[in-house]
């Protein structure tokens, strides 16, 4: 603003500055800066929240998968004996997966075998026939048996065979525990019959 004064023949001009416009502009700039910072901060916080929620869900799903037993016994368990008078030397049973379960890697599966007279023994997967502490996994499709089966899908069954040594006599409890790589273990017990033959159903 410019003011003009007359004083004894002289003209005095006084300049006055009005800062109202500049003050409003500065306030607007500060407000915009606050809004931008708040928006960025909110985005970071929301992103961290979504990431944390996703990780929490993954942890829950993994815990459920580990706590759920996906593998199941299918049918009867059988014990064969080369010499029935001495005891059972081979155990055979079939396993399958519960509906909706993911495929199971048999090469990572373990089987724990024990009796009241024998300490626990761990069996691992074999690509061929069962021997020593190796179990065989065979799949039969359309009458054709494939040995060294490596994976188990929900639609199929796999026959597990393991050799036991020393042999298991009659009227003896057999404890087996199947430990897959994913999911809870499946323990079960069977008893050899009071009279043994070449092929026996374990009850």
C-alpha positions as CSV (number, residue, x, y, z in Angstrom):
1,X,0.0,0.0,0.0
2,X,1.3,3.5,-0.9
3,X,0.2,6.6,1.1
4,X,0.9,10.2,-0.1
5,X,1.2,13.1,2.4
6,X,1.6,16.8,1.7
7,X,3.8,18.7,4.1
8,X,4.6,22.4,3.4
9,X,5.0,22.0,-0.3
10,X,6.7,18.7,0.0
11,X,5.2,15.4,-1.0
12,X,5.9,12.6,1.3
13,X,5.3,9.1,0.1
14,X,5.0,6.3,2.6
15,X,5.2,2.7,1.6
16,X,3.3,0.1,3.7
17,X,3.7,-3.6,3.1
18,X,0.7,-6.0,3.5
19,X,1.9,-9.5,4.6
20,X,-1.5,-11.1,4.7
21,X,-1.2,-12.7,1.3
22,X,2.3,-14.1,2.1
23,X,1.2,-15.4,5.5
24,X,-1.7,-17.3,3.9
25,X,0.6,-18.7,1.3
26,X,3.1,-19.9,3.9
27,X,0.3,-21.5,5.9
28,X,-1.0,-23.3,2.8
29,X,2.5,-24.6,2.1
30,X,3.0,-25.9,5.6
31,X,-0.5,-27.5,5.5
32,X,0.3,-29.2,2.2
33,X,3.6,-30.4,3.7
34,X,1.8,-31.9,6.7
35,X,-0.7,-33.6,4.5
36,X,2.0,-35.1,2.3
37,X,4.0,-36.3,5.3
38,X,0.9,-37.8,6.9
39,X,-0.1,-39.5,3.7
40,X,3.4,-41.1,3.3
41,X,3.4,-42.1,7.0
42,X,-0.1,-43.7,6.7
43,X,1.0,-45.6,3.6
44,X,4.1,-47.0,5.4
45,X,2.0,-48.0,8.4
46,X,-0.6,-49.7,6.3
47,X,2.0,-51.5,4.3
48,X,3.7,-52.7,7.4
49,X,0.3,-53.8,8.8
50,X,-0.6,-55.8,5.7
51,X,2.8,-57.4,5.6
52,X,2.5,-58.4,9.3
53,X,-1.0,-59.8,8.7
54,X,0.2,-61.8,5.7
55,X,3.1,-63.3,7.7
56,X,0.7,-64.1,10.6
57,X,-1.6,-65.9,8.2
58,X,1.3,-67.9,6.8
59,X,2.4,-68.9,10.3
60,X,-1.2,-70.1,11.1
61,X,-1.5,-72.1,7.9
62,X,1.9,-73.7,8.5
63,X,1.0,-74.5,12.1
64,X,-2.3,-76.1,11.0
65,X,-0.4,-78.1,8.3
66,X,2.1,-79.4,10.9
67,X,-0.6,-80.3,13.5
68,X,-2.8,-82.1,11.0
69,X,-2.2,-85.7,10.2
70,X,-2.6,-86.0,6.4
71,X,-1.5,-89.6,6.0
72,X,-3.9,-92.5,6.8
73,X,-3.9,-96.3,7.1
74,X,-5.8,-97.9,4.2
75,X,-7.1,-101.4,4.9
76,X,-5.4,-104.1,6.9
77,X,-1.8,-104.6,8.0
78,X,-0.2,-107.9,7.1
79,X,2.7,-109.9,8.5
80,X,4.4,-112.6,6.6
81,X,6.7,-115.3,7.9
82,X,9.2,-117.3,6.1
83,X,9.2,-119.6,9.1
84,X,5.9,-119.3,11.0
85,X,7.3,-121.3,13.9
86,X,9.8,-118.5,14.6
87,X,7.8,-115.4,13.9
88,X,6.9,-112.6,11.5
89,X,9.8,-111.1,9.5
90,X,8.0,-108.8,7.1
91,X,5.2,-106.2,7.7
92,X,3.1,-104.8,4.8
93,X,0.4,-102.1,4.9
94,X,-1.1,-99.5,2.6
95,X,-1.2,-95.7,3.2
96,X,-3.2,-92.9,1.6
97,X,-3.8,-89.2,2.1
98,X,-6.8,-87.5,3.5
99,X,-9.0,-85.6,1.0
100,X,-7.7,-82.2,0.2
101,X,-4.2,-83.0,1.4
102,X,-1.2,-82.0,-0.7
103,X,1.1,-84.6,-2.3
104,X,3.5,-86.3,0.2
105,X,7.2,-86.8,-0.4
106,X,7.8,-90.4,0.6
107,X,11.6,-90.1,0.3
108,X,11.5,-87.9,3.4
109,X,9.1,-90.1,5.4
110,X,10.3,-92.2,8.3
111,X,8.8,-95.2,10.0
112,X,9.5,-96.0,13.7
113,X,9.1,-99.7,14.6
114,X,9.2,-101.2,18.1
115,X,7.9,-104.0,20.2
116,X,7.9,-104.6,24.0
117,X,11.0,-106.6,23.5
118,X,12.7,-104.6,20.8
119,X,13.8,-100.9,21.1
120,X,12.6,-98.4,18.5
121,X,14.2,-98.7,15.1
122,X,13.9,-96.0,12.3
123,X,13.2,-97.0,8.7
124,X,13.8,-94.7,5.8
125,X,12.8,-94.8,2.1
126,X,14.4,-97.2,-0.3
127,X,14.4,-96.9,-4.1
128,X,14.2,-100.7,-4.4
129,X,13.2,-103.6,-2.2
130,X,13.0,-103.4,1.5
131,X,16.2,-104.3,3.3
132,X,17.8,-103.7,6.7
133,X,16.3,-100.4,7.9
134,X,15.0,-99.4,4.5
135,X,11.3,-99.6,3.7
136,X,10.0,-100.0,0.1
137,X,7.1,-98.0,-1.3
138,X,5.2,-99.7,-4.1
139,X,2.3,-98.5,-6.1
140,X,0.0,-100.8,-8.1
141,X,-2.0,-99.3,-11.0
142,X,-3.9,-101.4,-13.5
143,X,-2.2,-104.6,-12.2
144,X,1.3,-103.1,-12.7
145,X,3.4,-102.6,-9.5
146,X,6.0,-99.9,-9.5
147,X,8.7,-100.0,-6.9
148,X,10.6,-97.1,-5.5
149,X,7.5,-94.9,-5.5
150,X,8.7,-91.4,-4.4
151,X,5.5,-89.4,-3.9
152,X,1.9,-90.0,-2.7
153,X,-1.0,-88.1,-4.1
154,X,-4.5,-88.0,-2.6
155,X,-6.0,-90.2,-5.4
156,X,-3.5,-93.1,-5.0
157,X,-2.4,-95.6,-2.3
158,X,1.1,-96.8,-1.6
159,X,2.1,-100.2,-0.2
160,X,4.7,-99.9,2.5
161,X,6.9,-103.0,3.2
162,X,9.6,-103.3,5.9
163,X,11.7,-106.2,7.2
164,X,11.8,-106.7,10.9
165,X,14.7,-108.2,12.7
166,X,14.7,-110.0,15.0
167,X,11.4,-111.7,14.0
168,X,8.2,-110.9,15.9
169,X,6.7,-113.9,17.7
170,X,3.0,-114.7,18.1
171,X,0.9,-112.7,20.6
172,X,3.2,-109.7,20.4
173,X,2.3,-106.0,20.1
174,X,3.9,-104.1,17.2
175,X,4.1,-100.3,17.5
176,X,4.5,-98.4,14.3
177,X,4.7,-94.6,13.8
178,X,4.7,-93.0,10.4
179,X,6.4,-89.6,10.4
180,X,5.9,-87.7,7.1
181,X,7.9,-84.6,6.3
182,X,4.8,-82.4,6.6
183,X,2.0,-83.0,9.0
184,X,1.6,-84.8,12.2
185,X,2.8,-88.4,12.7
186,X,0.5,-91.3,12.5
187,X,1.0,-93.9,15.3
188,X,-0.8,-97.2,15.5
189,X,-0.4,-100.6,17.1
190,X,-1.0,-104.1,15.8
191,X,-0.8,-107.5,17.4
192,X,0.4,-110.7,15.9
193,X,-2.1,-113.6,16.0
194,X,-1.8,-116.4,18.5
195,X,-1.1,-118.9,15.7
196,X,1.2,-117.8,12.8
197,X,1.0,-118.9,9.2
198,X,2.9,-117.7,6.1
199,X,0.6,-114.7,5.8
200,X,-1.2,-113.1,8.8
201,X,-3.6,-110.3,9.4
202,X,-2.3,-108.1,12.2
203,X,-5.2,-107.0,14.4
